[in-house]
């Protein structure tokens, strides 16, 4: 019953948003193909309100857009393009991403927001009065900080929001889930004893082996169609494997947790990973439309092949109770979430 109320509430929200003024969260304006679309929107007078990011969010640009520019060059390019927008009477306000900084402290938040605001004032000669947090993710510290800075918090129900990268009809390479996972594998798995938990067809097990892992084990309830030399496969339940405690330096777990019991799965991962070991963890969260539809079909009693996703907050709470978060990414628009965790 609660699920039906939630889905009806979301439908009502989107219906009410249809006549709201359009605002754009501008994140990838340094990409030429995005900039061309932004200029087109400005010249056609389709949009005038933009929530834009400062180069102070540099780590976010590198991680999520694969930005190769130096911070200085990025700053110069943003300055040039934002000034052009201001010249064409565009309303620019502040957009800051805290969302990939899962354990960010009060001081770190304050510095990031303050430095972003100061960049606006110094480089663009404007004083931002409003702020939107990336992916609408913030906490009580965030609200206290912006109140001290006289910034109005813009909530998502105020505007019909989109992002500048939505102007181009292609998925951002930076948010490509496969790329993020493979970069993490190369970073954490070399010379390590690794378990691919819920390995499927061994696609990522093979990549783990090829990336220089010392030993690779793979577990699934169903044997893969082909075996790969150098990968030790076990046909077992991922919630209760036969390995000894503290067996692995790294555990790779992609797309598994939505198909098993959350508590049992996390407990087994914690049992198997060595102290200070790394868990590379990817799943879908329940905000993805595919999973909302699957949940709705389940309410109606219809079968679906889609696993039951964990709600983001429930999953996050469980992970933070057991592990430290080293890295976090959310691959929009499909709502895959990825963590690099440490025991």
N, C-alpha and C positions, 0 to 999 in steps of 0.2 A: 504493500500500500504506500509506504514511504517513497519507494522507487517511482511509482506512478506519479505521485505529487511532485517529485523532483523533475521528472521529464516534462510534465505539464508546465511547471514553473519556468524551465529553460525555454520551452516553446513560446510562452507568454513574453519572456524577456526579449527574445529575438523579434517577435512581432512588434513590441513597443519600440524597439530600436530602429525600426525601418525609416522613421521620419526624424531621427536625431541628426544633428550636424556631424558631418564626417570629419574625423581627425586622423592624422597619420603619424605613427611612431616611426621616426626616421633613424635607421640603424646602419644601413649599408650604402649610404650616399657616396662613399668614396669609390664604389664600383661604377664604372662608366656606364654600363647598361642600365643600371638603376637610375643614375643621374639623368640620363636622357629621358627616362619616363617621368621623373620628378619635374624636369623642366617643361615637359609637355603638359603636365597637369597644371603647373603654375601659369603658363602662357594661355591655356584654355580657361583659366579662372574656375577650375573645378574644385579647388581646395585652397584654403588660406591659413588653416591652423595646423602646425606641425610641432610635434614633440621630438626634439632632436637631441642626440647624444654628443658629449664632448670627448675629445681624445683621451681624457683622464680615465675613460673606460677601456683603455688600450688592451688590457689582458683579455677582455671580453671579445674585442674585435679579432685578436689573434686566434683565440680558441674557437670562436663560432663562425668566423668568416674567412679564416685562413689568411688573414691580412699579412702581407709581406712588407708593407711600408714601415719605415721607422716611425717612431712616435712624432718626431719633428715634421716629417713629410706628411703624415696623416693630419696633423694639426693644421699645416699650411693649406692642404687641399680642402679640408672641412671649412676653414676660415673663408677661403675663396668662394666656395659654393653656398655657404650660408649667407654671406654678404650679398651675393646675387639674389637670393631669395628675399632678403630684407628689402633690397632695392625695388623688388617687384611687389612690395607691400604684403609680404607674408608674415603671419604671426608665429614667431618661434618661441617655444617654451621648452622646459627642461625634461629630458628623459634619461633616467639612470637605471642601469641594470645591477641589481644585487643578487640576482637569481642563481648564478652559478657559484656564489660564494656562500656555501651552505652554513658554515660556522663563523661567519664574519662578525667581528666584535663591534661594539658600539663605536669605538674610536676609528676603526677602519671605515665603517659606514659614514661617520661624520666627515672624515677626510675626503672620501670619494665624492660625496655630495657637495661639500664646500669647494673643493678644487674644480669640480665641474661648473658650479655656479660662478666662480671667479674667472674661469676661462671665458664664459659668456660675456661677463662684464668687461674683461680686458681686451678680448679679441673682437667681439661683435658690438661692443659699446651698448649693450642692452642689459637690463636687469630682469631676469626671469621672475615671474610671479607665481607660476604654476609648475607642478612636477607630476610626472607619471612614472611609476616604477615598472620596470620590465617584467612582462608576464604577470603583472599585478601582484608580485611577490614582495612582501615587506613584513616588518614586525613592529612591535610597540616602540622599539628604539628608533626605527626609521621615522615614525610619526612624531616622536618627541624632537628629533633632530630638525626636521623640516619646519616644525612650528617655531623653533628658535631662529630659523633663517627666514621667517616670514614667507614661506612657500606654501601655496595652497595645494593640498593633495587632491588630484583628479582621479576619481574612481571610475571603474569601467562602465558603470551604468549611465554616466553623463553623456557619453558620445558613442557614435557608431564608429568604432576604431578599426583601422587596418594598419598594415606595415608597408613601408616603401618597397620591400622586396616582393610583395604581392603584385606589384605592377608588371613584373615580368613573369611569364607563365612557365617557369621552370623552378625546380626545387633547388634551394641553395646548396652548393657543393659543400659548404662548411657544415651544414646540418645533415649531411649524408651519414646515416647510421653506420653503414659499413666502413666508411673512412674513419669515423671516431673509434670504432671497436678495433680496427687494425692498427691504428696509431698507438692505442693503449696496449695492445698485445706486444708490439715491438718495444715499447717503453718498459714493460714490467716482466715479460716472460723469458727474456734471454738468460740462459744458463740456470733456469729454475725448474723445479719439479712441479708440473702443472696438471690440474684436473679440469677437463671440460665436462661440466655437470649438466646433463640434458643435451647431449652432443648432436642429436639428430643425424644428419647424413655425413658428419665429420668434416664439414666445410671449414669450420673455424679450428678444429683440431689439427687439420692439415696446415693451416696458416700458422698456428702456434708452433708446430714442429719446424716448419720452414723458417720461422723467425728466430731459431736458435735455442729453443727450450732444451734443457738437459734430458728430461723425461716427460712424456705426455701420456696421460691416462684419460679415457673417455667412458662416460657412463650414460646409458639410456635404457628405457624399458623395452626397447625394440632394437634388434640387431640391424646395423646399417647394411645396405645392399652390397657394398664392397669394403674390404678391410684395407688399411693402409699400413705399409711397413713402417715400424717405428712408433706406432700408436697402439697402446694396450687397451683394448675395448673390453668392458664388462657389462653384461646385460643385467642390470639391477635397478631397484627402486631408488631414485635420487634422495628420497627422504630417509633411507636406511641402507647405507652402503656397507660393504664388508671391510673397508679400509680402517686401519688403526687411527687413534686420535693423533692430531698434529702431523698428518702425513704430507701435506702439500705447502709449497711456498706460495703458489698462486692458484686460485680457483676461478675459472671462467664460467659464467652462468648467464646464458642469453635466452630470453623468451621461455623460461621454465616456470618461474614462480607463480604465474597466473593459472597454471595447470595443477599445482600441488597445494597442500596446506601451508600457509604462510609461516606459522609458528614452527612446524616440524622442519620445513625447508631451511629456515634461518638457523635453527638449532643444529642441523646436520652440517651446514656450511661452517658454523663456528667450531664444531667438534673436529672437523677435518683440517682446518687451516692452522698453520703453525703460528705461534706468537709473532706479532709484527708482520704476518703474511698479508698478501694482497688479494682482494676479491674484485674481479671485474664483472659488474652486474648490470644487465640490461633487461628491461621489461616494458610493457605498455602500462600507462595509467588510465584510470577510468574516464578521463576527460575526452579521450578520442571518440569521435562520432561512431566509428565502427563498433566500439565496445558498448556505447550507449544503446545502439540499435540491437546489439546482441542481448544486452540485459533486458531490453523491452520485449524482445521475442521470448526470452525465458519466462518473463512474467505471464505472457500469453500462453505458455505451455508448448512453445514450438522449439524444435531442436536447432542448435546452432553449433558450428564447428569452432567458434571463437571461444577461447578460454575465458574464465571469469577474471577480469583485471582487479588488482588491488587498488583501493583508493589511494591517491598520492599521499595524503596525510597519515593514513594508517601504515602504509609501507615505510614512509620516511621515519615515523616514530620507532618502528621496530628496528630499522637499520641503525639509527642513531643510538638506540639502547645497547647495541652489541658491537658497533664498529665506529671507527673515526672516518670521516669523509675527506678524501684527498682531492677528488675531482667530481664535478657534476655537470652534466649537459642534458638539455631537453631538446629532442629533435622535432621541431615544429615542421609542418602542421600535423604530423601523424601521432604526436604525443608518445613517442618512445622516450624513456628516461634511462640515463646511463650514470652509474657511479663507479669510481675507483675508490675502494674502501680498504681500511687497514684494521686488523684485529688489535 
